[in-house]
Amino acid sequence: MFTKVLIANRGEIAVRVGRACRELGLQTVAVYSDADRQAMHVRYADEAYCLGPAPARDSYLRADKIIEIAKKCGAGAIHPGYGFLAERADFAQAVLDAGLVFVGPPPSAMAAMGDKAVARATVARAGVPVVPGTEGEGGLTDDELLAVAPQVGFPLLIKATAGGGGKGMREVTSLEEMPSLLAAARREAAASFGDGNVYLEKLVEGARHIEFQILADQQGNVIHLCERECSLQRRHQKLVEESPSIFIDRDDDFRHLMGEVAVRAAQAVGYVNAGTIEFLVDKNKNFYFLEMNTRLQVEHPVTELVTGIDIVKEQMRIARGRPLRHQQEGIRQNGWAIECRICAENPYQNFTPSTGIITHTLLPTGPGIRVDTGVYIGFEVTPYYDSLISKLIVWGETRGEAILRMRRALEEYKIIGVRTNIPFHQRLMDSHRFMGGQFDTRFVEERFSLEAADESKTIHPNIAAALATLVAHQQTLRATHVLRRGQRDTSNWKWQNRWERLRR
């Protein structure tokens, strides 16, 4: 039974895991790179240790150093968060070999599901429908992939076998462009996950991305926490998630069917802890297994808000050998939750990353609003890591109320010092197609535009400069407004009391 947890990650997820540990009475250990020395997750933890230089390969991907620090500080468990080493079976095995607890699935399940090509073959044997693609287990060479590509059919996707989040993924429309895209996908996969293997998958056009949250304990119990709609993406990177899915909504039979298949896929590899089964669903409600993320998902808060289950706490309880506290028939979705990923990007310049020091931030508050963040005033956003700086999550009794609440929260949310994609989310929340649920995985790239909200057409530099000067002057006056001490040796109240006594 462990009492101290090392969090092998950074940013908002490291803070999120730390908070769950604190509520469970567990001590936390943070690790950080030179660039993150002043990061929020470092300040929040009970202990913190430096991993090395800023590049991830020299710090957050140093499995050996992370395990060494865990043993040195007396941590009994390691939580990997998401990204970095979270889906590396060799890292999970190394943690176990060191006599520590890995807060996640067993290495065998990670190897089966973490390698996307192997996962497809595994679930197909269990009777789970899969998208047509390269079914062979193990890595294929470029020549082998080029030879099989025409059989898969174009358009198709090149996908990294060892990770997700759109990293190491390329869309291919013809055989001629495939060699260069293969090389690019392998480079990105190797840089992101330390593994350059890729596989091919047929691109299902007009599809929705719907996933099911899984919880499984060491006693063999497996349940799902219903679905999340993750179709709003750009370059295969999720931007907005919601639960439940408007595509499924009141179709409980279809939800039950997909949930059963998700549970079956997890059971096929003896899965334990939290994970996510992802599906592609076409317009006729034919669904196909896409992949399994053998870790905590970025979008897990929307499931927490509609089910009332703290998934990170459940991860800790499962890792300590406790059985699930919930049964499938007791899982209910209450209301509607939406999450917007707030990133340090400029949506008006093709979402290029923005770096700098955050000079001011104002978080939205009020009923049904949650902000998971890893930044603060004075924090520097560097170019070394993912651009995600916070997650804005709202809950409402209905989808309409959740959208209205998200609009208000986005309007209140202020971040100064770096450019963010908040204007993109505001524009999206106003989209009639989004409000009507008429979108798929290609909606943002093909049928959505920010041109009508172009800053250069609506903001006049001279007016903006004048307003900024007035605001700065007003803030200066507030900062210098102090009360002078009275010339008398005591307060006016006491002088008044003395005067009244003298008159008696």
Secondary structure as GFF3:
##gff-version 3
##sequence-region A 1 504
A	DSSP	beta_strand	4	7	.	.	.	ID=ss1
A	DSSP	alpha_helix	11	23	.	.	.	ID=ss2
A	DSSP	beta_strand	27	33	.	.	.	ID=ss3
A	DSSP	three_ten_helix	34	36	.	.	.	ID=ss4
A	DSSP	alpha_helix	40	44	.	.	.	ID=ss5
A	DSSP	beta_strand	47	52	.	.	.	ID=ss6
A	DSSP	three_ten_helix	56	58	.	.	.	ID=ss7
A	DSSP	alpha_helix	63	73	.	.	.	ID=ss8
A	DSSP	beta_strand	77	79	.	.	.	ID=ss9
A	DSSP	alpha_helix	89	97	.	.	.	ID=ss10
A	DSSP	beta_strand	101	102	.	.	.	ID=ss11
A	DSSP	alpha_helix	107	114	.	.	.	ID=ss12
A	DSSP	alpha_helix	116	125	.	.	.	ID=ss13
A	DSSP	alpha_helix	142	152	.	.	.	ID=ss14
A	DSSP	beta_strand	156	160	.	.	.	ID=ss15
A	DSSP	beta_strand	170	172	.	.	.	ID=ss16
A	DSSP	alpha_helix	178	193	.	.	.	ID=ss17
A	DSSP	beta_strand	198	202	.	.	.	ID=ss18
A	DSSP	beta_strand	208	216	.	.	.	ID=ss19
A	DSSP	beta_strand	222	234	.	.	.	ID=ss20
A	DSSP	beta_strand	237	243	.	.	.	ID=ss21
A	DSSP	alpha_helix	252	267	.	.	.	ID=ss22
A	DSSP	beta_strand	273	281	.	.	.	ID=ss23
A	DSSP	beta_strand	287	293	.	.	.	ID=ss24
A	DSSP	alpha_helix	300	307	.	.	.	ID=ss25
A	DSSP	alpha_helix	311	319	.	.	.	ID=ss26
A	DSSP	three_ten_helix	328	330	.	.	.	ID=ss27
A	DSSP	beta_strand	336	343	.	.	.	ID=ss28
A	DSSP	beta_strand	345	346	.	.	.	ID=ss29
A	DSSP	three_ten_helix	347	349	.	.	.	ID=ss30
A	DSSP	beta_strand	352	353	.	.	.	ID=ss31
A	DSSP	beta_strand	356	357	.	.	.	ID=ss32
A	DSSP	beta_strand	360	362	.	.	.	ID=ss33
A	DSSP	beta_strand	369	373	.	.	.	ID=ss34
A	DSSP	beta_strand	380	381	.	.	.	ID=ss35
A	DSSP	beta_strand	388	396	.	.	.	ID=ss36
A	DSSP	alpha_helix	399	412	.	.	.	ID=ss37
A	DSSP	beta_strand	414	416	.	.	.	ID=ss38
A	DSSP	alpha_helix	422	429	.	.	.	ID=ss39
A	DSSP	alpha_helix	432	435	.	.	.	ID=ss40
A	DSSP	alpha_helix	443	446	.	.	.	ID=ss41
A	DSSP	three_ten_helix	451	453	.	.	.	ID=ss42
A	DSSP	alpha_helix	455	458	.	.	.	ID=ss43
A	DSSP	alpha_helix	461	480	.	.	.	ID=ss44
A	DSSP	alpha_helix	492	503	.	.	.	ID=ss45
###
